[in-house]
Amino acid sequence: MQESIKHDTVLDTGAEQLGATYAAALLGAASSAGAVDEVLEQLSELVSVTLREHASLAAAFRSPRVSIEEKQRVLDRLFGDQMHPVLLRFLKVAAVRGRLGYLPAILRAAQAQQDELLGRVVAEVRSAVALTDELREQIRARLSQVFAKDVRLEERVDPEVIGGVVIRVGDTVFDSSVSGQLESMSRRASAGFARHLRERFDQFTTAT
């Protein structure tokens, strides 16, 4: 009988432990194929975008009522011609073992393990609007200078961060938010707002 699959939550210790085990296996296979970055990027896209935007697909992956064969057919049909073979094989094995519901935990663990291996700093970035490519690279480059290490950004749009950007690296917080300017910010064009963020970012990183 196929085992029941639990919903993965951040506070689920069992999910995190299982995620770490499967993440190590995935990274090992991806490393042997010389495709760690590509595999992690595709897994992140699957978890953070595809499954988040398509709740029915996420539910099917979690459900013990959907057969292994059907889950594997779905994987082939949706991703067979665009996903790296290492990741596709991994997902099919996860389907056999009833672990597709744990993909978020596996992604978190894989990213953490790779960050540790590379000595990479993780920066949580909260901004009122999505970062532009230019601003993203500016933030990454500046933080790399500050910490003298490679930096990976974890981005989150947070409307409460009015007119600025808040960056947390461990216990260090860089805060350029200007919450008192709600009315003026609401009238800014998107490009102008991104420029404003860059200016604010320059101001508070220059002081470090």
Secondary structure, DSSP 8 states (H G I E B T S, - for coil): ---------TT-HHHHHHHHHHHHHHHHHHHHTT-HHHHHHHHHHIIIIIHHH-HHHHHHHH-TTS-HHHHHHHHHHHHTTTS-HHHHHHHHHHHHTT-GGGHHHHHHHHHHHHHHHHT-EEEEEEESS---HHHHHHHHHHHHHHHTS-EEEEEEE-TTSTTSEEEEETTEEEE---GGGHHHHHTS-HHHHHHHHHHHHHHHHHT-
